[in-house]
Structure formats: C-alpha cells, structure tokens
C-alpha cells in the first residue's frame, strides 16, 4: 500500500515514511492510494486470534513492507502487560443489542492508548533502521497528550513536545501529563483552546525547513499510523459481538458503532475498517455542544468555530471545533480530487465555511456516517441511567456516545459505543450524576499529589519555535 497527500503535492510514499513525517509535506494529510477489500472468509479466519495477533494482521494491510515477525513483535509489546485486561479490548453487552467496546484498559485509561502504544513501538523501530531521530510535536484536548507521553517516555531517538490548552482539561488529565519527569517529555501550556494548539502544531509541521532542521513529526491523529492502529478494534469488536452466532448467520450480521468524536480520527478508523471489509451498518458521530461535525452531517455545511466560540464542556476531549481528520473525509466526498480539495479549503479561508450540500447524500448512502449531539444535562442523565440499569459507571464522553446512539438503534442491528476513558478521569461530572465518584486506586491518588512541570506560552508560533529549537534532540 502506498500513500499520497490529500492536496496532491507528495510523491507516493511507504507506511514507514509517513509514520515518521506525520503531516504531508504540502500541508495535506496522507491517504492510501487504494485499499484492499478482505473477504468474509479471511476476516472469519482471524476469529481465534489474540488482540496482538489480530493487530499484526490488520496493520500489515497498511504496512506491507515490514517483515511479519517484526510486526508481530511490535504488536505484542504494544498490547502487552501494560493493559489491565488480558483481552486488551473487552466487549460488554449492557442490554440486549447494545453495549460498549472497552478501549480504556491501557496505561492512561483512555482509548488513545490503543494507537499510541503501537506508535511508541513502531516509530522507534523505524528510526533504529534509518539512524534517524524524531521530535514529536503534538496538541491535545486531554487524552492524546498523556497517551503519547506514556508511549514515548524514555524511548530512544524520540522526544515529545506536547501542547495543551490552559484550564481546558480535567485535574486527572493534567496530573497524568504534567507530573512526568522524563527528560524527553516537555509539556507546553498554551494560553488558548485546543484548536489554537492544533493550529500551532500544524503551522510548525508545515514549515518544511524548520521541520527538517529539527526533525519534527506528529503523532496526533493527522498521523495515519494512529488510524491504522485504531481500525484494528473495529475488526475485534465485530468478531466478539458475533461470536455467539451460528456460522451461517455471521456473514449477514452487520453491527453499528457510535463514536464520541473530536478530531474525527476514531470515526475515520471505523470507516477505513468498513472499507477493508468489516460489516458495519452505521457509524454514528457523537458530538457535544461543540457540534460542528453534527452540523456538517445534517446540513452539508462545514463551519469551524473560533476559539472564542468553542464551548468549555464536561466532555473536554471533544471540545474541538476544527477536526483535523475531516480533510480525509472531505477528500473522498470530493471524488479524491486534490484540486477540488484545495478549492474547498480556499473557500473555507475566504468565507468561513465549505458548502458540501451537493455531496451530503454520500455520507449516509455511501459512507454510512450519521450523527447526533448531546448536552451536559444529557451526559449527567445518561451516566445515571446506565448505572441504574447495569451498575456500570461510564465517563462523560462515553455518555455522549450512549445518548447519541439511541436515535439510531434498529431492531436487527446491534449497536456498540466506543468507550472513551475511565470515569475516574472525570470525577466532577460523575459525582454530579451519581452522588459519588468512581473510586481512585492508591496509585491514582499518589499521582494527583505529585508536583507538575510545565512551560507556559502564548498563542505565538515564534515563541513556540524558540522553545522547540532549545529543547529538540
């Protein structure tokens, strides 16, 4: 499989190459030139594999040049003892035909570990082969930052410079990131919102001389390696949900997934899994009050909001008004035409919106992408409803997913919500809903008491350049 840029200014590249570069050199996002379509019998033959074994099979589709034994070694390291559940991804039915895909068993208790633990093995593997180094510059609305830092802390040939928005994350999220003392981890607090952090990250990556001088790369979901790793758990979930069915019924059984969404990478991973052959009926985008993606899916207009118009909500990892992965979807909506894509983003620059009304029907008919939106009151009520019915405590983002899934339920198609994080990371909202917080382990309590180390910067790319130049490997 080869990769090109959504904006047309990049020669075809291998997975190893795009894993290191992250953002395409022309400022676009890397996408596959073409994707294989697996037969049902092939997917069915993977049913008895462990999660690391399945990950090696799926990721090999994206990374065909890596030796099979090497890839299996990487996935076994990535999905090993650092996950609290031996299954890695437990799939739980809450009530008939409705359940959760458990994605928060990793070291930072959030779904971002599912991709980041893989990148933390794969990127050093490629760098060791090339003799290179990589200074990872990232932006986080909450969970990406800690997942990246825990995946790369102490790893050879890499450093992490992570941008996070001042006051926009939970106490637990801040403690996870800011308490790390590894020499190759740098936390930079930006006096703005997540979109400001993301814009700074993309600006520095688009400055090709600066990027080359300081060996910059990205592990945000602009890096297609994240999407490849995340597509694995859609295969896993379908296989687990259909385990109890007779062989003759499995091929016909489609499953729908609702995905709490911010940067659109998780939904895109599901869409890629569908293209590869997973029988997915619907992918439902769950949004909070920052419902730009819901507006696109329901009206055909993509209207990113300014920092001032981005709400602070109780599901902070979704407080994003400019989803960076959406460019990959718009590229496909426009017929995989780089010129049409560039014209659309010029329209965005000129008018503040992209008119995709002519392509809107594709979302439901071709891509099977739908959406719904949720509010703080919905989150609180949903956390309580799920607990009252099942005894399971969910976090606010997963609650957005459950709320948004309900309008899309059908009698013959199971619906599963992609869990976002453990509820301990968002104790304030859980306490509001239930009257108590999810219990903290002794290790978690200790982490919350540790000193925190950050550098504070304004929304100023020159100041960030100075910091990167002073701290890069």
C-alpha positions in Angstrom: 0.0 0.0 0.0 1.3 3.5 -1.0 0.2 6.9 0.4 -0.3 10.3 -1.2 -1.4 13.7 0.1 -5.0 15.0 0.0 -3.5 18.1 -1.6 -1.7 16.4 -4.4 1.9 17.7 -3.6 3.5 14.5 -2.5 5.0 11.5 -4.3 3.7 8.1 -3.3 5.3 7.0 0.0 5.5 3.9 2.1 3.9 3.4 5.5 7.3 3.6 7.2 7.9 7.0 5.6 4.5 8.5 6.6 4.8 7.1 10.1 7.8 9.4 10.6 6.7 12.5 8.7 3.1 12.6 10.1 1.7 15.6 8.1 2.2 15.5 4.4 4.9 18.0 3.1 2.4 20.0 1.2 0.3 20.6 4.3 -2.2 18.0 3.5 -3.0 14.6 5.1 -1.7 11.3 3.9 -4.2 8.8 2.5 -4.0 5.4 0.9 -3.8 5.3 -2.9 -6.0 2.3 -2.8 -7.2 -0.2 -0.1 -7.7 -3.9 -0.3 -11.1 -5.5 0.3 -11.0 -8.5 2.5 -13.3 -11.5 2.0 -15.6 -12.6 4.8 -13.7 -15.9 5.0 -10.4 -14.0 5.6 -11.9 -12.0 8.5 -13.6 -15.1 9.8 -10.2 -16.9 9.9 -9.0 -14.3 12.4 -11.7 -15.1 15.0 -9.5 -17.1 17.3 -6.5 -14.7 17.2 -5.5 -12.7 20.3 -5.6 -9.0 20.1 -1.9 -8.6 19.4 -2.1 -11.2 16.7 -5.1 -9.6 15.1 -3.4 -6.2 15.2 -0.5 -7.6 13.3 -2.8 -9.0 10.6 -4.7 -5.7 10.2 -1.8 -3.3 10.4 0.1 -5.4 7.8 -2.5 -4.3 5.3 -1.3 -0.8 5.8 2.4 -1.6 6.3 3.1 -4.4 3.8 6.9 -3.8 3.7 7.6 -4.8 7.3 8.6 -8.4 8.0 5.7 -10.4 9.5 7.7 -11.5 12.5 8.9 -7.9 13.3 5.3 -6.6 13.2 4.0 -9.3 15.5 6.8 -8.5 17.9 5.8 -4.8 17.9 2.1 -5.5 18.5 2.9 -8.0 21.3 4.9 -5.3 23.0 2.3 -2.6 22.3 -0.6 -4.7 23.7 1.1 -6.5 26.5 1.1 -6.3 30.3 0.6 -2.5 30.4 -3.1 -3.3 29.6 -5.2 -4.1 32.7 -7.4 -6.6 30.9 -5.8 -9.6 29.3 -8.3 -9.3 26.4 -6.9 -5.8 25.8 -10.3 -4.7 24.4 -13.2 -6.2 26.4 -16.6 -6.0 24.6 -19.5 -5.8 27.0 -23.2 -6.0 26.4 -25.1 -3.6 28.6 -28.6 -4.7 27.5 -29.8 -6.8 24.5 -28.3 -5.5 21.3 -26.5 -2.6 22.9 -23.1 -2.4 24.6 -19.6 -0.9 25.0 -16.3 -1.6 23.3 -13.8 -1.2 26.2 -10.9 0.9 24.9 -9.6 2.3 28.2 -7.6 -0.6 29.7 -4.2 1.0 28.8 -1.8 2.9 31.0 -3.5 6.3 30.7 -7.1 4.9 31.0 -8.2 6.3 27.6 -8.8 5.0 24.1 -5.8 6.9 22.8 -3.6 4.2 24.3 -4.8 1.8 21.6 -3.0 3.6 18.9 -0.3 5.4 20.8 1.2 2.3 22.5 1.6 0.9 18.9 3.3 4.1 17.7 5.6 4.0 20.7 7.0 0.7 19.4 6.7 1.3 15.7 8.3 4.7 15.4 11.5 3.8 17.4 11.7 0.6 15.2 11.8 2.7 12.0 14.2 5.3 13.5 16.6 2.5 14.5 16.6 1.2 11.0 17.3 4.6 9.4 19.5 6.0 12.1 17.2 9.0 12.5 15.6 10.9 15.4 12.1 12.4 15.8 10.9 15.3 17.9 7.2 14.7 18.2 5.2 17.9 18.4 1.6 17.3 19.4 -1.6 19.0 20.5 -4.1 17.6 23.0 -7.5 18.3 24.3 -7.0 15.8 27.1 -6.1 12.2 26.4 -3.8 12.3 23.4 -1.1 14.1 25.3 -0.8 11.6 28.2 -1.1 8.7 25.8 1.8 10.0 23.7 3.9 10.8 26.6 3.4 7.4 28.3 4.1 5.7 25.0 7.4 7.5 24.2 8.7 8.4 27.7 12.3 7.2 27.9 12.3 5.8 24.3 15.5 6.2 22.3 15.7 8.7 19.4 12.5 10.5 20.3 11.2 13.4 22.3 7.7 14.7 22.9 6.7 18.4 23.0 3.0 18.4 23.8 0.8 21.5 23.6 -2.3 21.6 25.8 -4.9 24.4 26.4 -4.8 26.3 29.7 -7.6 25.2 32.0 -9.4 23.1 29.5 -8.6 19.6 30.9 -9.7 17.7 34.0 -7.5 17.6 37.1 -6.7 14.0 36.4 -5.7 14.6 32.8 -3.4 17.4 33.8 -1.8 15.3 36.6 -1.2 12.4 34.2 0.7 14.6 31.8 2.3 17.3 33.9 3.7 15.1 36.6 6.0 13.2 34.3 9.7 13.9 34.8 11.3 12.0 31.9 13.9 14.1 30.1 12.4 13.5 26.7 8.9 14.8 27.7 8.0 18.5 27.5 4.6 19.9 28.5 3.8 23.3 27.0 0.6 25.0 28.2 -0.9 27.4 25.6 -3.0 30.3 26.6 -5.8 29.4 24.3 -8.1 26.4 23.3 -7.3 23.1 21.7 -7.8 24.5 18.2 -5.0 27.1 18.9 -2.7 24.2 20.0 -3.6 22.2 16.9 -3.0 25.2 14.6 0.4 25.9 16.1 1.4 22.2 15.7 0.3 22.2 12.1 2.0 25.5 11.3 5.3 24.2 12.6 5.0 21.0 10.7 4.1 22.9 7.5 7.3 25.0 7.8 9.4 22.5 5.9 12.9 24.0 6.5 12.1 24.3 10.3 10.6 20.8 10.3 13.7 19.3 8.6 16.2 21.2 10.8 14.6 20.0 14.0 13.3 16.5 12.8 9.7 17.3 13.7 6.9 14.7 13.4 3.4 14.3 14.7 1.5 11.5 16.5 -1.8 13.3 16.6 -4.4 11.7 14.5 -3.1 13.5 11.5 -0.6 10.6 11.6 -2.1 7.8 9.6 -0.4 5.3 11.8 -2.9 6.2 14.5 -5.8 5.5 12.1 -4.3 2.1 11.1 -3.9 1.0 14.7 -7.4 2.2 15.7 -9.1 0.3 12.8 -8.0 -2.9 14.5 -10.5 -2.7 17.3 -13.4 -2.5 14.8 -12.4 -5.9 13.5 -12.0 -7.2 17.0 -15.4 -5.8 18.1 -17.3 -7.3 15.2 -15.7 -10.7 15.8 -16.5 -10.6 19.5 -20.1 -9.4 19.0 -20.8 -12.1 16.5 -19.0 -14.9 18.5 -22.3 -16.5 19.7 -23.9 -16.6 16.2 -24.0 -19.7 14.1 -21.5 -19.7 11.3 -24.3 -19.4 8.7 -25.5 -16.1 10.2 -22.2 -14.3 10.9 -21.6 -13.1 7.3 -25.0 -11.3 7.2 -24.7 -9.7 10.7 -23.8 -6.1 10.4 -23.0 -4.0 13.6 -23.3 -0.3 14.1 -20.9 1.8 16.2 -21.3 5.2 17.8 -18.1 7.1 18.3 -17.6 10.1 20.7 -15.8 12.5 18.4 -13.5 15.4 18.5 -10.8 15.3 15.8 -12.7 12.6 13.7 -9.8 10.1 13.8 -11.8 7.4 15.6 -14.7 7.6 13.2 -12.3 7.6 10.2 -10.7 4.5 11.6 -14.1 2.8 11.6 -14.7 4.0 8.0 -11.4 2.5 6.9 -12.3 -0.8 8.7 -15.6 -0.8 6.8 -13.7 -0.3 3.5 -11.4 -3.2 4.4 -14.4 -5.4 4.8 -15.8 -5.2 8.4 -19.6 -5.5 8.1 -20.5 -2.1 9.6 -24.1 -0.8 9.2 -23.7 2.7 10.6 -21.0 4.9 12.1 -22.7 7.5 14.3 -20.7 10.6 15.2 -21.4 11.7 18.8 -20.8 15.3 19.4 -21.2 17.6 22.5 -22.1 21.3 22.4 -19.2 21.8 20.0 -21.3 20.1 17.3 -19.6 21.3 14.1 -19.5 17.7 12.8 -23.2 17.2 13.5 -23.9 20.4 11.6 -21.9 19.1 8.6 -23.7 15.7 8.6 -27.2 17.2 8.9 -26.8 20.3 6.7 -23.9 19.8 4.4 -22.1 22.9 5.6 -18.8 22.7 7.4 -18.3 25.7 9.6 -15.4 25.5 12.0 -15.8 27.8 15.0 -13.3 30.3 16.5 -11.6 29.7 19.8 -14.0 32.2 21.4 -17.0 30.3 20.1 -15.7 26.9 21.3 -17.5 25.9 24.5 -15.9 24.5 27.6 -17.9 21.4 28.4 -17.9 18.5 30.8 -16.7 16.2 27.9 -13.5 18.2 27.3 -11.7 15.9 25.0 -14.4 16.6 22.5 -14.1 20.4 22.8 -12.8 20.7 19.3 -14.3 23.0 16.6 -11.9 22.2 13.7 -11.5 18.4 13.3 -8.1 17.8 11.6 -9.0 14.4 10.2 -12.1 15.7 8.4 -9.9 16.7 5.5 -9.5 13.0 4.7 -13.3 12.5 4.6 -13.9 15.7 2.5 -11.2 14.5 0.1 -13.3 11.3 -0.5 -16.5 13.3 -0.7 -15.0 15.3 -3.5 -14.0 12.3 -5.5 -10.4 12.0 -4.2 -9.6 15.1 -6.3 -6.7 17.2 -4.8 -7.7 20.3 -6.8 -11.3 20.1 -5.6 -10.0 19.7 -2.0 -7.7 22.7 -2.3 -10.6 24.8 -3.7 -12.8 23.7 -0.8 -10.3 24.8 1.8 -9.7 28.1 -0.1 -13.5 28.6 0.2 -13.1 28.0 3.9 -10.4 30.6 4.1 -12.5 33.1 2.1 -15.9 32.5 3.6 -15.5 30.6 6.8 -17.4 27.6 5.5 -17.3 24.8 3.0 -20.5 24.1 1.1 -20.8 20.3 0.7 -24.6 20.2 0.2 -24.1 18.6 -3.2 -22.2 15.7 -1.7 -24.2 15.4 1.5 -26.2 12.3 0.5 -22.9 10.3 0.2 -22.5 10.4 3.9 -25.5 8.2 4.6 -25.7 6.3 1.4 -22.0 5.5 0.6 -20.1 6.1 3.8 -22.9 5.1 6.2 -22.0 8.1 8.5 -24.6 9.6 10.7 -24.6 11.9 13.7 -26.3 13.2 16.9 -25.5 15.7 19.6 -25.5 15.7 23.4 -25.5 18.3 26.2 -24.3 18.5 29.7 -27.7 17.6 31.0 -27.8 14.6 28.6 -24.4 13.4 29.9 -25.5 13.6 33.5 -28.8 11.8 32.9 -27.1 9.1 30.8 -24.4 8.3 33.3 -27.2 7.8 35.9 -29.4 5.8 33.5 -26.6 3.4 32.6 -25.6 3.0 36.2 -29.2 2.4 37.4 -29.8 -0.2 34.7 -26.5 -2.0 34.7 -24.3 -0.9 37.6 -21.7 0.2 35.1 -20.1 3.7 35.6 -19.2 5.5 32.3 -17.3 8.7 31.7 -18.9 11.8 30.2 -17.6 11.2 26.7 -18.9 7.7 26.6 -22.2 9.1 27.9 -22.3 11.4 24.9 -21.9 8.2 22.8 -24.7 6.4 24.5 -27.1 9.4 24.3 -26.3 9.8 20.6 -26.6 6.1 19.8 -30.2 5.9 20.9 -31.9 7.6 17.9 -30.0 5.3 15.6 -31.0 1.9 17.1 -32.7 -0.6 14.9 -34.2 -3.9 16.0 -32.0 -6.2 13.9 -28.6 -4.5 14.2 -26.5 -4.5 17.4 -25.2 -1.0 18.4 -22.0 -0.6 20.4 -20.5 2.6 21.7 -16.7 3.1 21.6 -15.7 3.8 25.2 -13.5 6.9 25.6 -12.0 6.8 29.0 -12.3 5.5 32.6 -14.7 7.6 34.7 -12.0 8.3 37.3 -10.6 10.9 34.9 -13.8 13.0 35.2 -14.9 12.7 38.8 -16.7 16.1 38.9 -19.3 15.1 36.3 -19.6 11.5 37.6 -20.2 12.8 41.1 -22.9 15.2 39.8 -24.7 12.3 38.1 -24.4 9.6 40.8 -23.6 11.4 44.0 -20.2 9.7 44.2 -17.0 9.5 42.2 -15.6 6.4 40.7 -13.0 5.1 43.3 -9.4 6.1 42.8 -6.7 3.5 43.3 -3.8 4.3 45.6 -1.6 4.8 42.5 -4.1 7.4 41.1 -4.3 9.2 44.4 -0.5 9.4 44.6 -0.3 10.8 41.0 -2.8 13.6 41.8 -0.4 14.8 44.6 2.7 14.9 42.5 4.4 18.2 41.5 3.6 19.3 38.0 6.0 20.7 35.5 5.0 22.9 32.5 6.2 25.8 30.3 3.5 28.4 29.6 3.4 30.1 26.2 1.0 32.5 24.4 -0.6 31.6 21.1 2.5 32.7 19.2 4.3 30.4 16.7 7.6 32.3 17.1 7.7 31.7 20.8 7.0 28.1 20.2 9.7 27.9 17.6 12.2 29.2 20.1 11.1 26.6 22.6 11.4 23.8 20.1 14.8 24.9 19.0 16.0 25.0 22.6 14.6 21.6 23.5 14.7 19.4 20.4 17.1 16.4 20.3 
